[in-house]
Amino acid sequence: MAGWNADTAAGPLGSGSVTLVEGSSFCISSANGDIHPEYPHGVFYEDTRILSGWNLTVNGEPLQPLAAKAKEPYRALFVGRVPRSDGHADSPLVVERLREVGTGILEQITVRNYSSAAAECVVSIRVEADFADLFEVKEARIQRRWDESREADGDALTIRAVWQDVRKSVVVSASGANASPEALTYLTVVPPHGQWSATFMVTPTVDGSAPVAPFDRPKEGEMSPRDLRRQEWVSKIPVLHMGNRSIERTLRRSYDDLGALRIEDPDHPERIVVAAGAPWFMTLFGRDSLWASLMALPVDPSLAFGTLQTLAGRQGSTVDEMSEEEPGKILHEVRFDVSSGLALGGKSAYYGSVDATPLFVALFGEVSRWGFAAESISALLPHVDRALDWIRDYGDKDGDGFVEYERLNDRGLINQGWKDSWDGINFADGTIAEPPIALCEVQAYVYGAYLARSWIAFDAGDQGLAAEYRDRAALLKKRFNEQFWLPDRGYYAVALDGKKRPVDACASNMGQCLVFGIIDDDKAPLMAERLMSREMFSGWGVRTLASDMGAYNPASYHNGSVWPHDNAIIAAGLLRYGFVEHVQRISTALFEAAEYSEGRLPELFCGFSREHFDEPVPYPTACSPQAWAATTPIFLIKTLMGYYADVARGGLWMDPVLPQSYGDLHITNAPMANSRITIDISASSATVTGLPEGMVFHHGTRPRAAELVERARLRGKA
C-alpha cells in the first residue's frame, strides 16, 4: 500500500500532545511543537519514524508554550515565547511555528519582536532520526539500532541509516541556514517591533537515496492539495442542522473526522476507504473499515463501496501460516515497514481476523441496496462467494456450524475478534478462555452474511441459491440459541471455548448479535434488561464487561471499558427488537459524553460509573479521531431516524424516534443513488424531498429482506 494518500486528522494524544495526520504520514509533538525521542513523539512516514527529535531553541532556550491549535486537521500553529536571560518574567520575543504534514513536514518559523530594541537571535533546530517503526515507538520497545551517518551540505542536513540490508534516510533543509551534523541554525537580527521568518522542510527518501516526491507547496493564492481534497469532501456530504446545538456540533465533528480518515489508492483513485484511526492506525483494516463505512452509509455510500473493492483486491488466495492468510479470507491489517511486517507475520498484510470475512459479505448485502451500478455490484459477487467458501472451509474448523478462531503461529493475535487484547475473552470467574473460540457476535455476522447472500440470489432470480442460504441461516440461528443462551443467567455466553463450553461472562458482545436478528424474540427482553442493568450500563454507555464479572476492570481495554461504536451497534439492535427507550438512553449518554471532549467521541473511555465520576474518564492511549468512534454519532442518528434506503426496491423508509430534547432535524445534500435529498424531522413525523425518479418515501419500518424472501417463497408454494 506504499504511496497511499489520505485526507487528514488531528487531535491530542495524551496530556499536552498534538497530533497531525495525513495518509501514511503523521506527526506527534509536545505543546510547544518540539519532538522528544523519549516520548511516543515523531514524524512518521510509511510506519517509520523519520524524525525522533525536532527541538527548536532561540538563543539556546526552548520555547515556553503559549498555545497550540490545529487550524486544519493536517496543519497546526504553535505559539511560544523565548525565556529572558535577565530573569524578568515577560519576554518580548514570541515565536510562531506553522506546521503542515504531507510527504514529511513543512514548518514555517516566525520570530516576532515586541521590543523597541533590535534583538539578536540564534535560531536553531536540532534534528534526530532513529528510523524506528511505528510499533516500536507505540509500545516503547525500540530494538533495532541503525548504523547512522550525517552529512551537512550548505543549508541541508542528510541523515542516512542502515539496518541489515535496509537503507533509509531523511533530508532536512532550510534556505539560507547553516547546516551542521546536529542542527540547522540561523544568526539573525529581528528589528524593533518587527519579525523574521524561515521555512524548514523535512523529506524522506526511498531506499535511502532517491528522494520521494517533494512536499507539495501551493503557489501564492492557491490552495494546497490537502485543502482541495478537504473542500471536495465537504461539498459532497450532507449539511445538517439540529435543534440541539451540542448534538449538531458532535455530528459535524464526526463529518470532519470521517473526512480526515479517508484513504485513497493512487492506483485506483475512485476507491476510497476509511482508515482505522489516528495516529497509530492510519491504514486499511478489515473489521474497522467495514464497520465504519457501514455506519457512514447515509453520509457517503462510496466509502463502503470503495472499502469492499479494496478489500476484495487483497482477498486471501493461499494458505500462509505466518500471515494467517487463507483462500477467500479478508485481511485484518496492512502495514508498510519491514519490522512492522515481521510483527504481522512477515508480510505487509496480516489476516488474523475471524470477523472481517463475514462482515465483508454482510456489508455487501447493505451496499447492494444503495443504487450502485449493477455491473459494479456483479463484479464483487465472486469475492462474496469466495468469502462464504472461507466461512465453510476454514472458518468452521470442526464442522459444527460455528466459526471459530485459533492463531496459526505464536506471533499472531491470540484473540481475533473485535476484542483482540490477549485477555479479552474470559469466563465469569475471570479465567481466560482457551481456543479455538467461537464468539457469539461472529455467529451473528455469519447469520447476516447468509441472509445477505440469500436475498441477493433472490433478486437475481436464483431461487435455489436463495433457499440454500436462507436454510443455512435458519439452522445457524436455531443452533446458536440452543448452545449460546444461558437460561439461568438470562443472557448469552460471550463464546464457546475449545471444549465447546459456554464462556459465561456477561459481555457486550451479545448486544451486537441483536442487529443481525439472530436473537430469538422471547430471549431479547431478558438480554436487553441485562444490557441496561447497573452492572453493564455505566451511565455513559454499555460496558464491554459487567462489573460483577471476575475480570472486570473499568480502566482496561476490553474488560469493563465503554466503546462508542459497540454501543451504537447495540443501540441499532435494540431498536430492531423494539426497545426504543433503551436506544434513546444509550444515544443520549454518548452525545453527553462527547460534550466533554469538544464534540469528539474517543475510541473508548473507562467504564467508571457516572455516579462516581460526573464526566467520562479518558482511556490513556485511545485513538482520536478513530473511525468507529467518528461514525458512531452518525449511526446513532440514523438509527433514531429509522432510516433505511433500498434503491433496488425503489423505496426510502423512515420511522423517527428521536428524543424530544434533540429538537428538529433538517438535512440537505444527503446522497441517495444519483441524487441529493432533503430530510426534515419534527417529533415522529418526517418528510423527504428530491428523491430520484422511481423511488417512494415510506413512513414506517422497512420489511426485512429475509422476510421478503420468505413471503415470496410462500407465495410460490401457494
N, C-alpha and C positions, 0 to 999 in steps of 0.2 A: 504493500500500500504506500510505498515511498512516493512522495510527490503529491499526496492529497492536500487539498486546501479546505479551509473552513471559514464560515463566519465565526465570530469570536465571543468570548465570555470573560467576565471579570468578577472578582469578589474576594472577600477576606479569607485567608487560610490561617487560622489561629490568631492569637491576640496581636494586633498591630501589623499584620502582614497584608500585602496587597498582591493579588493575582491577576495577570492579564493572559489571555489565551487566544491564539489563532491557529487553527489546524493542528499540525504536529509541533508547533512552536508555542511555548508559554514561558512566562516569567513570574517568579515569586520573589518578593523582596521585602525588606523591612519598611517601616513607615516613613523613613527619610529617603527611601529609594536605594539604599545600599543592599548588597547581596553578601551574605556571610556563609562560608562553606560549612560551618559547624551546625547550621540550621538546614531544614529542608527548603533552602532557597536555591535560586539559579535561573539561568536562561537555558531552556531545553529545546532541542531541535531533533525530531525523529527519535524521541525517547533517550537522547543523550544530553547530559548537562555540558553545554559548550562554554558556559561561564559559571564558575563556582564562587568567584569573588569579583565584586564590582563596587569599589569603595571610593567615593568622592571626598576629597579634602580641599579646603580653601585655607591657604596659609598654614597647612599642616593640621587643621582641625576638621573633624567630621561635622556634618550639619546637625543642628538641633531641629527635630521635625516640628513643623507647624501644622501642616495639612497634607492629606493625600486624597486625591479624588479621581475615580475612574470616569473620565469625560465621555468616552465611549467604551464599549467592552474591551477593545484592543488598545486603548490609549489612556494613559494616566498622567496627571500632573501632581508632582511632589513639590511642596514648598517648605523650605527650612531657612534657618539663619545661621550665620557664622559666629561662633562664640568670640567675645572680645578677649584680647590678651591682657588688657589692663585691669580686669576684674570687674568692670562695670556691667550691669545687668543687660542693658539694651545694646543691640548691635545694629549698626547702620547697614550691614551687608545682608541682603536677603537673596536667596538662591532658588530659582525655579528649575525643575527637571521635567521636561515634557517627553515622555517615553512612549514609543509605539512598537508593538510586536508584529513582526511579519516573518520574513526569512531572516531570522536573527532579530536584532533590535536597532532602532534608531532613537537617539536621545539628544535632545537639544538642551543645553545648559545655559541659563541666563543669570548673570550676577547683577543685581540692582544695588546701586549705592545711594542711600538716602542721606548721606552726609554732605556738608558744604565743602568738604575737602576731598581731593582725589584719593583713591585707595589703591595701593599696590597689592596685587593679588597673585599668588601662586596657586593655580587651579590644576589639580592632578587627579586622575583616576587610576587606581591600582587594580590590576587585572589578574585573575586566577582562572584556570580552566583545568578541571580534573577528569573530564570526559566520562564521569560515572554514568551508569544507566539509571533510568527512572526508578526502577525497583530498588536499587542500591540506596538511592537518596531517600525515597519514601520510607524505607524500612530502617534507615540509619545503619547500613551494613556495607560500607564501601570496602570492597575486597580487592578489586584489581588495582594494580599500581602501574601506571603508564610510564614509559621512558619519554621524558619531555625535553624539548628543545625550544628556545625562544630566539627570534630574530627581529631586531628593531631596524627599520629602514625608513629614515626620514620621519614622516608623520604616521607610520603604520607599524603595528606590532603583530607578528605572526607567531602563534603558539602551536607547535606540532607535537603529536604524541603517537607512540607505537605500543601496542599490546599484542603479543604473539604476532600474527600476520595482519593485524588490523591497524590501519592508519587513519588518524583523524587530525583535523586542525581547525583553527579559527583565526580570523583576521579582524583586528580592531584598528580602526583608522579615524583620524580627525584632522581635517585640513589645517595646516599651519602648526600643528602640535609638535612637540619634541618627544619622540618615542624613545624609551629605554626598554630593556628586557622586562622590567617590572611594571611600568606605568606609561601613560601619556600625559604630558604636562604642558601648560601654558604659563608664561610670565606676562602679565598684562597690568595695565593701569586703568581702573574704572573711573571715569570723570565724575566730578561732583553732580549729584542728582542725575546721574547717567546710568548706562547699562552696557554690558558686554555679553556676547553670546558665542557659542561654538557648538558644533554638531558632531557627535560621536556615532560611528556605525560599527556594528558587530555582525560579521558574516561567517557562517560555517562553510566548510569546503566538502567536496565529495572525494572519498578515498584519500583524504589527507593532502590533496594537491589542487585539483581543479575547483575553482570557486563555484558555488551554487549560484542560481540567479540572484543578481544584486537586489537589495532592498528596494522595492518599487516606490519611489518618491514621486508624488504628483507635482506637476508644474504649478507655478503661481496661479491661484484662482481655480485650479482643477481639484476634483475630489479624488481621494486615494481609492485604489481598488477595494479596500476594505469598506470604505464609506459607501461606494457604489453598490456593493453586494448588500449591505445593510439597508440602503434605501430601496433596492429592488424587493427585498424580503418584506419590508413594511408595506409596500404598495400592494402586495398580494394577499395579505392576511386580513381577517375581519377587523372592523372598527367597533369597539364595544363601549357602551355607556350603561351604567348601573346606578340605581338609586342609592345603594350603599357604596359610598366612595372608597372605603377601605378595601372592600372586596374588588371593586373596579381596579384599584391600584395593584392589588395582588395579581389579578388576571392580566393586566398589561405587563407587569413584570415577568409573568410566565411567557407571554408572547416574546418579549425581548430575549429571555434566556433560551427559549426554544430556537429562535433565530440564531443565537450565538452558538448553539451546539450542532448546527447543521454542518455536515461534511460533504464535500463534493469531489467526485472522482474525475481527475483530468482526462482519463481515457474515455469516460462516459459522463460528460458534464451534466447530462439530463438526469443522471441518477444521484439523488440527494438523500443522504441518510442522517440519522441522529447519532452523535457521539454519546457515550455513556455519562460523562460528567467531567467538570473541571476541578482541579487541574490534572489529576493523575490519570484520568480515563478518557482523554480526548482521542478516542479511537473507536473503531467499529466493534461493537459487542453483539452477540446474537440475542440473548434474552432481553437485555436492556433496550437495545434499539428497536426490537419488535414491540415490546410493551409501550415504550414511549411514543412510537409512531402510531400505534393503535389508539392510544389515549388522545393523540393530537389530530385525529381524523377531521373533526369539524373546522380546524384552523388551516390545515394544509394536507389534504389527502395524498399529495405527491410524495411526502416523506415516507409514508407507509409503502407506496408502490416502489420507490427507489430503494428502500431497505430490503424489500423482497427480492428485487432484481440483483442487488449487490450480494446478498447472502446466497442466492441461487448460484451466482457465478463462482462462489467459493465452497459450494456444497461438497461434502466428502466424497471421494471416489475410490479410496483404497483403505486397507487396514494398516494402521501405523500405531503401534502401542505407545510410542513416546509422545506423539502429539494427540493421541486418542482419536485420531481420525478414523471414520468408518464410512462405507458407502451409504450415501443418502443423508448423512448426519449434517446438521447445521452447526457452524463454528460457535465457540464461546467468546473468543477474543483474538484480536490481531495486534501484534507489536512490531516495532521496527528494528531495535538494536540487537547486536549479537548476543549479549548475555541475557537480554530480555527473552530472546528466542530460546536460550538454554533453559530458562526458568519455565518456559511453556512447552517443554518437550523437544526443543531443538529446531523448531520451525517458527515462522512468523505468525502462523495461525495455530491456535490451540482449540481443540474440540471437546474439552471436558465439561460438557453441559448436557444434562438429561432432559431439560425442558425446552431448549431453543427449537428443537425439531418439531415437536407437536405444536408449539406456539407459531411456528412458521406456517403450518397448514391452517391453523385457526385464524391467523391474521389474513391469510389469503382469502379465506371464506368471507371475511368482512370487506376486504378491499374489492372483491369481485362484484360487490353490490353498489360501488360508488361511481360507476359510469365511465371507467377507463375503456379504451378501445378493445374490442373483442379479440383482435389478433394479439394484443399485448398480454391480455389475460391468458389466452390459449398458450402463448409461448412459455408461461410459467408452470403450466399444468404438469408437464413431465417431471419437473422438480418437486412438485407437490406429491406426486405418486412415488417418487424415489424416497421422499421423507417418510411417507406412510410405510414403504417397504422397510426402512430402517426401524421403525417402531416395531414391526412384526419380527424382523430377522435379528436385530441387535438390541433393541430397547427392552424387549421382553426376553430376558436372558434364560428364564427357566420354563417358559411356555405356560405360565399360569394366568395369562391375560393382563397382568400388570407390568408397567415399565419400571425397571429398576436401574440403579447405577452402582458401580464399584470401579474405582480408578484402575487403569491398566498398568500404571507404573508408580513407583514410590515418590515421584516428583509431581504427580498430578494433584488436582484438588481432591481432598478427602470427601467433601460434600459437594455435590454437583447440581443442586437445585438453587433457588434464589438465595436461600440461607446457606451460603457456601463457606462460612467460617468452620474451622475444624470441629468446634463443639456445638454446632448449630442444631443438630438433631439429637434429642435425648428423651429418656423416659421421665415419668412424673417424679421419680426419686432423684433425678439428675444424672443417672447412668447414661453414658454415651451409647447410642445405637450403633450396632455393627453392620457393615454392608454384607451383601447387596441390600440397598434400601429402596423401597417403593414409596415415594412421597404421595400424600393424599392429593395435593394440588396438581401434580403431574398427571395423575389418572384423570382429573377433570380436564386438563388441557388435551389429553388424548381423546377423551369423550367429545370435546369441542371439535377436534380435528376430524373425527369420524363423521360427525353431523355435517360439518362444512363440506366434506367430500361427497356426502350423500346428496345434499341439495344442489351442489354444482353438477353432479351427474344427472339429477332430476331435471334441472334447467336445460341440460344438453339433450334430453330425451332418452338417456340411458337408464331405463327403469331397473334393469338388473343390478347395475353397479350401485344405484341409489338404494336399493333394498339391501344389498350386501353390507354397506356401511351403516345403514340405519339399524340393521340387526346387530352388527358389531357393537354399536353404541349402546343399544338396549341391554345386551349381555354384560358389557362392562359396568353399566350403571347398577345392574342387579348385583353383580359380584362385589362391587365397591361398597354398596350399602349393607351388604351382609358381613363383609370382613373388616371394614374400617369403622363402622359405627360401634360405639361403646355404650350400650343401653344403661348400664349402671352409673355412667358419668354424665350422660346427656350431651355428648359431643363426639366428634370423630377423632380417631387416632391420627397423629401427625404423619405416621408412616407405618409400614410393615418392615421389620428388620430382616436380617439374613436368614433367620429361622422362622420367618412368617409370623412372628409375634407382633401384635399391635403395639406400636410405640405410643404409650398412653399419655404423653404430655398434652396439656391444653395449650395449643399454639394457634397463632393467627392463620396458619396455612389453610386450615379448613374453611376460613372465610372466603378465600379465593375460589373455592370449589363452587360457591353459590352462583357466581356469574355465568358459569357454563351450564348450569341446570342439572348437574349430576346428583344433587342432593334430593332425597325423597321428600315430598311435600310434608309428610307427617313428622319428619325429623327436624325440619327447618325452624319451627318456633323454639324448640329447646336449644338449638345451636345458636340462634340469634340472641336468646336470653343470656346464654353463656358469654358470647362475644361482648355484650354490653354490661356485663357484671363488673363489680368493683375490682375484681382480680384482673380482668382483661382491659377494661376501659380506664385509662389514666385520667381522663378529663380533657386531654389534648388529642386523644386518639386511642385506637385499639393497640395494645401491646403485642409484641411478637411472641411473648410467653407470659402466661398468667403468673401473678405474684405469689401464688401458693404452690408453685412448682419448685422442685429441688434445685434446678439450675438457674432460677430467676436471679437476674442482676440488672437493675434499671439502667446501669451505665455500661452494659455490654452491647456488642454489635448486633446480635441476633437473639439474645435470651432475655428480653424484657424491655427493649427499646421500642420506640414508635417510629414507623416508616410511613411517610405520607402516601407513597404510591400504593403500599399494601392496603392502607385504609381506603383509598379511592376505589380499588378493585373490590374490596369487601363491601363498600357502600353500594356499588353498582349491583352486586349480587343480592344484597339485602332488598334493594328496590325490586329486583326481578321477582322476589318472593313476597312482595307487598308490605315490607316493613318501612313505611315512609318516615315515621318519627325517628327511627334509628338512623336512617340515612341523613336526615336533617341534623341530627345531633352530631354525627361524625363530621359532616361537612362544615358546620358552624365552628366546631372545635378547631379544625385545621385552619380555617380562614382567620380565626382569632389568634392562633399560634403564629401565623405569618406576619401579623402586626408587629411582633417583637423582633423581626429581622427584616425590616424595611420592605415588607411585602413579598419576600422570597422565602419559600419553604426550603429547608436544607434536605439533604439526602435522608437524614434521620435525626431524631433528638432522643434524649434519655427518657426513660419510662417512669420517672418520678411522678407521684400523684399530684394533681392540681391542687389538692387540699393542702399539701405540704409546700409546694412551690407555686407561686401565683403567676409564674411565667415559664415557658418551656426551658428546660436545662439543655444547652447545646451538647452534642456529642463531639469530642475534641477533634477528630480527623474527618468529619463529614465533608463530602464534596459539596461545593456550592459555587455555581449552579450545577445541578445534576439532572439528567434527562427525566427520570421518573418523577422526581420532585417538581420539576418545572412544568410537567404536563398534568400533575395532579389537580391543580385548580381548574384547568380546562375540562378534565374528565369529570370532576365533581359537578360542575355546572351543566355539562352535557347530560349527566345522569339525572339531575334535578329537573332539567328541561324535558326529560323523556324523549330525547332527540334521537331519531333513527332514520337514516336515509336508505332507500333501496331503489336506486335509479333503474336497476334491471327490471323491477316490477312497477316502475312509474309512480312511486309514492314517497312522501316525506311524512313521518309520523311525529307527533309531539304531544306530550301529556304532562304539563308542568306541575311540579310540586315544590317550587322554591319557597322557603320560609318568608313570611311577611317582612321580616327585618332586612331582607336583601333588596327590597324595593323593586321597581320596574326595570326590565331589561330590554335594551334596544341594541340590535346588532345589524350593521350594514357590511357589505362587501364580503359576505360569507360564501365560500366556494361551494358550488353544487353542480356537478357534471361540468358543462362548459359555460355555466352562467354564474352570476353573483346574486345572492338573495338577501332580503332584508327580513329580520325577525323582530317581532315585538311581543313581549310577555308582560302581562299585568295580572297578578294573582294567579289564578289557574287557567286564564284564557291566553291564547296565542294566535297571532296572525302572521302569515308569511306572504311576501310579495316577490315577484321576479323569478319564480320557478321556471325551469326550462320547459319548453313545449312538450306536452305529453305527461308531465308529472303533476300529481294531485296532492294537495295537503290534507292530511287526515288528523283530526283532533282525537287522540286516543293512543292506545298501545298497539304497536305493530305485531301482528301474529308472527310467532317464531317460524323460521324457515323449516325446522323439523316438523312443526305442526302442519305446515302447508304440504309438505311431502306426504305426511301420514294421511291427511284429508284426501289428497289425490289418489293415494293407494286404495283407500276405502271406496272412493268413487269408482275406481277401476274394477273393484270386485263386485260392485253392485250391478 
